[in-house]
Amino acid sequence: PPCAPFIVVGARPLSSERIGYLDSRNDVRVLHLRREDGSAVSEEEMLNHLFLLFGRKHTTGMKFTPTLFMALVKQLLLLQSERPAVLVGDTGAGKTLLLRTLAELAGWQLHCMDVTTGTRVDHITVFLKEAMEEVASCAGRHVFFFDEINTSAAQASIKVLLYDRHWVHDSQVDACLRQHHVMFAGAANPYLVRNGHKVFAVQEAVHPTMEETAWCFDTPQAGEVATCVMHLCKELPEEIGARLSEVLPKIHAFYAQRYLPCS
């Protein structure tokens, strides 16, 4: 949209006092995640970036690391350009929390549907009708989010909705989608292969036409797992968080050696 702020993530280093600099040309925000010495900026500086961009703070409790910050930027750019943001990541990776945080920061209305193995087309139609009633009565921008889309046999219909903004199963809903500006997002678990067989998923594959556009969470940088674990364990004795921070990367490495990404 012409009036929406656009983000450019700069690679060139800036001095620490210029971290969070806003380029005033055409409402373009230039964000930098590295200092002159190559070190990453702190979470506080990242939160300052977000405040400068959106003018508000989030209350979702999300712990920001450089990788998660970049994921939020990527998601924002996709949605602002009216492209569906389909996230692929393990359960608990933060897909849903990331979108909730972005919606809160941007002031968007978020409408969530938890897709399951029993989700049918008629269930999705009911969800869309109820959500469209809110869209019609509430000004502002709205995001329709479908979680765990790869668990349902209706995945092909969800794909058409996300990518083509079209719902052939109900003409009234389809007309409303054409009339109102709605953003779409989805989330799915990754597919893994063990001994030549796909595991860890209900459906055999993400819909073929979604494979090239769905994007995976980037691998956390060194130290990010420990940072997030310590944040989650802040109410527990410090030694428990430290032990989990030590063990979790070993668990990830164990599975990485035995499972291969399918897409």
C-alpha positions in Angstrom: 0.0 0.0 0.0 1.3 3.5 -0.9 1.1 4.9 2.7 2.6 1.9 4.4 6.1 2.3 5.9 8.7 0.1 4.1 11.7 -1.4 5.8 15.2 -1.7 4.5 17.6 -3.8 6.6 21.0 -2.3 6.1 24.2 -4.4 6.0 26.7 -1.5 6.4 27.8 -0.9 9.9 26.7 2.2 11.9 28.0 3.6 15.1 26.1 2.7 18.2 24.7 6.3 18.6 23.0 6.0 15.2 21.4 2.6 15.8 17.7 3.2 15.2 18.2 5.9 12.6 15.1 6.7 10.5 15.5 7.7 6.9 12.9 10.4 6.3 12.7 9.9 2.5 9.3 8.5 1.5 8.6 7.1 4.9 11.5 4.5 4.6 12.9 3.0 7.8 16.5 1.8 7.7 17.3 -0.7 10.4 20.8 -1.9 11.2 21.5 -5.0 13.4 25.3 -4.7 13.5 27.7 -2.2 15.0 31.0 -1.1 13.6 32.8 -3.8 15.4 30.5 -6.4 13.9 28.7 -7.2 17.2 24.9 -7.6 17.2 22.8 -5.0 18.8 21.0 -5.7 22.1 17.4 -6.6 22.5 16.7 -3.2 23.9 18.1 -1.6 20.7 15.9 -3.9 18.6 12.9 -2.9 20.7 13.8 0.7 20.1 13.8 -0.1 16.3 10.3 -1.4 16.6 9.1 1.5 18.7 10.5 4.0 16.1 8.8 2.1 13.3 5.4 1.5 14.9 5.1 4.1 17.7 4.1 1.5 20.3 5.5 -1.4 22.4 4.3 -5.0 22.3 2.9 -6.8 25.4 3.0 -10.4 24.1 6.2 -11.3 26.1 8.1 -12.3 23.0 11.9 -12.4 23.5 13.6 -10.8 20.6 16.9 -12.1 19.1 18.4 -11.0 15.8 17.0 -14.0 14.0 13.5 -13.5 15.4 13.7 -9.8 14.7 14.6 -10.5 11.0 11.7 -13.0 10.9 9.3 -10.2 12.0 10.7 -7.9 9.4 10.3 -10.5 6.7 6.7 -11.2 7.7 5.9 -7.5 7.8 7.2 -7.0 4.3 5.3 -10.0 2.9 2.0 -8.8 4.4 2.4 -5.2 3.4 3.1 -6.2 -0.2 -0.1 -8.3 0.0 1.7 -11.6 -0.3 0.7 -14.4 2.0 3.1 -15.1 4.8 3.3 -18.9 5.2 5.7 -19.8 8.0 7.3 -23.2 8.5 8.8 -24.2 11.8 8.7 -26.7 14.6 6.0 -26.6 17.3 7.0 -24.0 19.8 9.4 -22.1 17.4 7.3 -19.0 17.9 5.3 -18.8 14.6 2.0 -17.8 16.1 3.6 -15.6 18.8 5.6 -13.7 16.1 2.4 -12.9 14.1 0.5 -11.9 17.3 3.4 -9.6 18.2 3.5 -8.0 14.7 -0.3 -7.5 14.7 -0.2 -5.8 18.1 2.7 -3.5 17.0 1.1 -2.6 13.7 -2.4 -2.2 15.2 -3.9 -4.9 13.0 -6.9 -7.0 14.0 -5.9 -10.6 14.1 -8.4 -13.4 13.4 -7.0 -16.9 14.1 -8.2 -20.3 13.2 -6.5 -23.4 14.7 -6.6 -26.0 11.8 -6.7 -29.6 12.9 -7.1 -33.0 11.2 -10.8 -32.7 11.5 -11.1 -29.2 9.9 -13.3 -29.3 6.9 -14.2 -26.7 4.2 -17.5 -25.9 6.0 -15.6 -25.2 9.2 -13.4 -22.7 7.4 -16.5 -21.1 5.8 -18.1 -20.5 9.2 -14.8 -19.0 10.4 -14.6 -16.7 7.4 -18.2 -15.5 7.7 -17.7 -14.6 11.4 -14.4 -12.9 10.6 -15.8 -10.9 7.7 -18.6 -9.6 9.9 -15.9 -8.1 12.1 -14.0 -6.7 9.1 -17.2 -5.0 7.9 -17.9 -3.5 11.3 -14.4 -2.6 12.5 -12.2 -0.1 10.6 -8.5 -0.8 10.2 -6.5 -3.6 8.7 -7.2 -7.3 9.4 -5.2 -10.4 9.2 -6.7 -13.9 8.8 -4.3 -16.5 10.2 -4.6 -20.3 9.7 -2.4 -22.3 12.1 -1.1 -25.8 11.4 -2.5 -25.7 7.8 -0.7 -28.9 6.9 -2.7 -31.0 9.3 -6.0 -30.7 7.3 -7.2 -32.5 4.2 -8.7 -29.1 3.3 -5.1 -27.7 2.7 -5.6 -27.2 -1.0 -8.7 -25.0 -0.4 -6.7 -23.0 2.3 -3.9 -22.6 -0.3 -6.4 -21.1 -2.8 -7.6 -18.7 -0.1 -4.2 -17.6 1.0 -2.7 -17.2 -2.5 -5.6 -16.3 -4.7 -7.9 -14.5 -2.1 -10.7 -16.7 -3.4 -13.2 -18.9 -1.6 -15.2 -20.9 -4.2 -17.2 -22.7 -1.5 -19.4 -19.7 -0.6 -20.2 -16.9 -3.0 -21.1 -14.4 -0.2 -17.7 -14.9 1.5 -16.0 -14.7 -1.8 -17.7 -11.4 -2.6 -16.7 -10.0 0.8 -13.1 -11.0 0.3 -13.0 -9.0 -3.0 -14.6 -6.0 -1.4 -12.5 -5.7 1.8 -8.7 -5.5 2.1 -7.6 -8.5 4.2 -4.1 -9.9 4.7 -3.5 -13.7 5.0 -1.0 -15.7 6.9 -0.5 -19.4 7.7 1.8 -21.6 9.7 2.9 -25.3 9.3 5.2 -27.8 10.8 8.2 -28.8 8.7 8.3 -32.1 6.9 11.2 -34.4 7.8 12.5 -37.6 6.2 13.9 -40.6 8.1 15.1 -43.7 6.2 13.4 -42.4 3.1 10.0 -41.9 4.7 8.3 -38.7 5.6 7.4 -38.3 9.3 6.2 -35.7 11.7 3.2 -34.6 9.6 -0.4 -35.7 9.0 -0.5 -34.8 5.3 2.1 -36.2 3.0 3.4 -32.8 1.8 2.7 -29.1 1.8 0.6 -28.3 -1.2 3.1 -28.4 -4.2 2.3 -24.8 -5.2 3.2 -23.6 -1.7 6.6 -25.2 -1.4 8.6 -22.4 -3.2 6.9 -19.5 -1.4 6.6 -20.9 2.1 9.6 -19.9 4.1 11.3 -21.6 7.1 12.4 -19.9 10.3 16.1 -19.2 10.0 18.5 -21.3 12.2 19.1 -19.4 15.5 22.5 -17.8 15.8 25.0 -18.9 18.5 23.7 -18.0 21.9 20.1 -17.2 20.8 18.7 -20.5 22.1 20.3 -19.9 25.5 18.9 -16.4 25.6 15.3 -17.6 24.8 15.5 -20.5 27.3 16.7 -18.2 30.1 13.9 -15.8 29.3 11.3 -18.7 29.5 12.8 -20.0 32.8 13.1 -16.6 34.5 10.7 -17.7 37.2 12.8 -20.8 37.9 16.1 -21.2 39.7 18.9 -19.9 37.5 20.7 -23.3 37.4 17.7 -24.9 35.7 17.7 -22.4 32.9 21.5 -22.8 32.5 21.2 -26.6 32.3 18.4 -26.4 29.7 20.4 -23.9 27.7 23.2 -26.4 27.7 21.1 -29.5 26.8 18.7 -28.1 24.1 21.4 -27.4 21.4 22.6 -31.0 21.9 19.0 -32.3 21.4 18.7 -30.2 18.2 22.0 -31.5 16.9 20.8 -35.1 17.7 17.7 -34.7 15.6 19.5 -32.8 12.8 21.8 -35.8 12.3 18.9 -38.2 11.9 16.3 -36.2 10.1 16.6 -34.4 6.8 14.4 -31.5 5.6 12.0 -32.5 2.9 11.2 -29.0 1.6 
